[in-house]
Structure formats: C-alpha cells, structure tokens
C-alpha cells in the first residue's frame, strides 16, 4: 500500500507540473507569437483535456486491482497443487493439541494458506512458527494477520515451494494437502528426527498408519510420530529370578513404526510381541523361560535403549546395546 500510494503520488505530481508548464507555455507562446486569441484558447482546452485523461489513469488502475491490504482469500480458489479451503477453527486447535505443541517447539505449516494454523500455534501455544506458502498474496495476507494478532515476531511466512524447502529442524509439521501430495512428501518426512510430530487435516499417509486419530469441527485430524529405526542386532540385559540375563535380540525388519524380531532364549528363540516404535520410544514384549510375559518400554539414545521392564507385578530397569545396524525402515504400501 505505501509503495502503491507513493508511486501514485509521484505520478500525480509529475502530471500537475506538466499541466502547469503546458498552460503557462501556451499562454505565453500565444502572446509572444501574436497568434489569434481563439486559437490559443483551443490549444489550452486541448492541453487541459489531455491532462485530465492522464490524471484519470491511476484511478482506473486502482479500480482494476485491489490493494494488497484488502486481499481476502476465497474458499475454493485454485493454488499451485491444491484448491484452498480453510481449516475449521475447532480443528486447528485440536491439531495443535494432537501435536503436543508447546512454547519450546518449532512448528512448520506446509501450504500455510491464510496463516491461521501458524498464528494459532504462536498465539495459543506460544510456539515459534514458520508457514510455507506458494501464493505471494496469501503470504502477504497471512503476514498482515500475524502482525494484527500481535505474533509477528514468532509467526513468519515465506513464499516458497514445499517440495524445495528444508523443514528438517521442525519439531511439529502441520499440513492440509491432498493424499497424493502427502505421499510425495512422505520420504522426506520419514527422514525427520525421531519423535517429530506430523499432523494432517483430513488426509492420511497411505500405508503409514497414524498413531492417533481425532475429530473436531466436523473433520478428521491425524497424528504421526516419526519413528526411530531400531532394526539390527541388539544385546538385551534384564533381570529375571534374581539374575541379570543377557540375551541376543534381532530386529529383522521395521515397516514404518512396526518392528519385527526375535530374542534368543538359550536353545530356543521367541518372537517380539506387540512391538512398536513411537518416536524415539520402543515397546515390545515376549514370554521368558520362566513362562512370564514381560513388557519392555525404553527410550532410544544413539545405539542404546534404556527403560523399564514389567512382569505385571513390578517394574525394573533394562537396557539394550546395538551390536550391528539393520536395514532401512520399509515404507511400502
């Protein structure tokens, strides 16, 4: 708006100066050249008419193009890869709750649109936020809304292509994209740090099952926690019958957040039961040589898992040390 008015003001000033000069020149010229008065009047009227047309051009231009501050996105308008539809306010809040957003989190919204998710994350949850949006009018609109909401220092917007952007430092990613775009982004999202939270409005990730589903404002939201890769060879240490056992555990494969593996129990081996990776946490169970089902719940830190093992009556510490890397996480549908 400022630059537009500034340009308009400069344009009008130039025209007025030109008019003054032309009128003065015309009047003086007629006297010096001793032309008939009627001809001089005709020339003056012609100059004034031309000037009036020039003065009307900026007004016509402004009428044809709305100033940036008056831009309002329209539901259903076409975008680069999707049409724009606003997320209901109730669902926005629920999405951020699902993502466990807090003041220490860095939230990135892919396809930020009018900026409401980014602004809500900053305003309601105190997070630091970044919206990536391809439409420059939307970026300007969202930036203005953040300023009006008093959160422009924590909520910023960038005109960029989500498929060419780096969002590897995000703690939370929010999205409202089509399923095909989610699948296109999935390999990149799987590379985020373990425990990063992904929250989508309406659409899923194909064969990657959500860790939680919620409904609010008449629409669905889905949560995924990026899983750590726990495949490979491990040495498991845990207490049983007053002794500290050390047993080999192999995680042969991991499909998204679901690992599959076995534990060697002397001359026998047994499969892991209910094995799951939730971010950087690992859970599994198996029946020991004493016939007791034990449940393990630990946190992965580098090449080590530390946590608690429960036999249903008491919990004790366990650990597992990685002895060899396994294959990459399988991401087939």
VENBELRA-V205267 format. One record per residue. RES is the residue in one letter. SS is DSSP state (@ for helix, = for strand, . for the rest). PSI is psi as a letter, one per 40 degrees, with the letter a starting at -180 (999 if undefined). NEAR is the number of other C-alpha atoms within 8 Angstrom. Layout:
res:ss:psi:near
RES:SS:PSI:NEAR
RES:SS:PSI:NEAR
This chain:
res:ss:psi:near
X:.:d:7
X:@:d:5
X:@:d:6
X:@:d:7
X:@:d:8
X:@:d:8
X:@:d:8
X:@:d:9
X:@:d:8
X:@:d:8
X:@:d:8
X:@:d:9
X:@:d:8
X:@:d:8
X:@:d:11
X:@:d:8
X:@:d:8
X:@:d:8
X:@:d:11
X:@:d:8
X:@:d:8
X:@:d:9
X:@:d:11
X:@:d:8
X:@:d:8
X:@:d:11
X:@:d:10
X:@:d:8
X:@:d:8
X:@:d:12
X:@:d:8
X:@:d:6
X:@:e:6
X:.:f:6
X:.:i:8
X:.:i:7
X:@:d:7
X:@:d:6
X:@:d:8
X:@:d:12
X:@:d:8
X:@:d:8
X:@:d:9
X:@:d:11
X:@:d:8
X:@:d:8
X:@:d:11
X:@:d:10
X:@:d:8
X:@:d:8
X:@:d:10
X:@:d:8
X:@:d:8
X:@:d:8
X:@:d:10
X:@:e:8
X:@:d:8
X:@:d:8
X:@:d:8
X:@:d:8
X:@:d:8
X:@:d:9
X:@:d:7
X:@:d:6
X:.:h:6
X:.:h:8
X:.:i:8
X:@:d:9
X:@:e:7
X:@:e:6
X:.:h:9
X:.:h:5
X:.:i:7
X:.:h:6
X:.:h:7
X:.:e:7
X:.:i:9
X:=:i:7
X:.:a:9
X:.:d:7
X:.:e:4
X:.:i:8
X:=:i:9
X:.:h:11
X:.:h:7
X:.:i:7
X:.:h:8
X:.:i:7
X:@:d:7
X:@:d:8
X:@:d:15
X:@:d:12
X:@:d:9
X:@:d:11
X:@:d:14
X:@:d:11
X:@:d:8
X:@:d:10
X:.:e:11
X:.:f:6
X:.:h:13
X:.:i:8
X:.:e:8
X:.:e:7
X:.:i:11
X:=:h:12
X:=:h:16
X:=:h:14
X:=:h:14
X:=:h:12
X:.:g:12
X:.:e:14
X:.:b:12
X:.:e:10
X:.:e:14
X:@:d:10
X:@:d:9
X:@:d:15
X:@:d:13
X:@:d:11
X:@:d:15
X:@:d:14
X:@:d:10
X:@:d:6
X:@:e:10
X:.:e:10
X:.:i:15
X:=:h:13
X:=:i:15
X:=:h:13
X:=:h:15
X:=:h:15
X:=:h:17
X:.:d:13
X:.:h:10
X:@:d:8
X:@:d:8
X:@:d:12
X:@:d:16
X:@:d:9
X:@:d:13
X:@:d:13
X:@:d:12
X:@:d:9
X:@:d:9
X:@:d:14
X:@:d:9
X:@:d:7
X:.:e:9
X:.:f:7
X:.:f:12
X:.:d:10
X:.:d:6
X:.:e:9
X:=:h:14
X:=:i:11
X:=:i:13
X:=:h:9
X:=:h:10
X:.:i:9
X:.:h:9
X:@:d:10
X:@:e:5
X:@:e:6
X:.:i:7
X:.:h:5
X:.:f:6
X:.:e:7
X:.:e:7
X:.:i:12
X:.:d:10
X:=:h:14
X:=:h:13
X:=:i:12
X:=:i:12
X:.:g:11
X:.:i:11
X:.:i:8
X:@:d:10
X:@:d:6
X:@:d:8
X:@:d:12
X:@:d:10
X:@:d:7
X:@:e:9
X:@:d:9
X:@:d:8
X:@:d:7
X:@:d:8
X:@:e:8
X:.:e:8
X:.:i:11
X:.:i:8
X:.:h:10
X:.:e:12
X:.:i:13
X:=:h:12
X:=:h:14
X:=:h:16
X:=:i:14
X:=:h:14
X:.:d:9
X:.:i:12
X:.:a:11
X:=:f:11
X:.:b:8
X:.:e:7
X:=:h:9
X:.:h:8
X:.:i:10
X:.:d:9
X:=:i:7
X:=:h:9
X:=:i:9
X:=:h:9
X:=:i:10
X:.:f:8
X:.:e:5
X:=:i:9
X:=:i:11
X:=:i:16
X:=:i:17
X:=:h:14
X:=:i:11
X:=:h:12
X:.:h:17
X:.:i:13
X:.:i:14
X:.:h:7
X:.:e:8
X:.:i:15
X:=:a:14
X:=:h:13
X:=:i:13
X:=:h:12
X:=:h:13
X:=:h:11
X:=:i:11
X:=:i:11
X:=:h:7
X:.:f:4
X:.:e:5
X:=:i:6
X:=:h:8
X:=:i:9
X:=:h:8
X:=:i:10
X:=:h:10
X:=:h:12
X:=:h:11
X:=:h:15
X:=:d:12
X:=:i:13
X:=:h:15
X:=:h:10
X:.:b:10
X:.:e:11
X:=:h:9
X:=:i:15
X:=:h:11
X:=:a:11
X:=:i:12
X:=:h:12
X:=:h:11
X:=:g:10
X:.:b:5
X:.:e:5
X:=:i:6
X:=:i:9
X:=:i:10
X:=:i:9
X:.:h:12
X:=:h:7
X:=:f:7
X:=:h:12
X:=:i:10
X:=:h:13
X:=:g:13
X:.:b:11
X:.:e:12
X:=:i:11
X:=:h:14
X:=:h:12
X:=:i:12
X:=:i:12
X:=:i:11
X:=:h:10
X:.:a:9
X:.:e:6
X:.:e:5
X:.:e:6
X:.:h:8
X:=:h:10
X:=:h:12
X:=:h:11
X:=:h:13
X:=:h:11
X:=:i:12
X:=:h:10
X:=:h:12
X:=:g:8
X:.:b:4
X:.:f:7
X:=:i:10
X:=:h:12
X:=:h:12
X:=:a:11
X:=:i:11
X:=:h:13
X:=:h:11
X:.:e:10
X:.:e:7
X:.:d:5
X:.:i:6
X:=:i:9
X:=:i:8
X:=:i:10
X:=:i:13
X:=:i:12
X:=:h:11
X:=:h:10
X:=:h:11
X:=:e:8
X:=:i:7
X:=:i:8
X:.:a:11
X:.:i:8
X:.:i:7
X:.:h:10
X:=:h:8
X:.:f:8
X:.:i:5
X:.:999:5
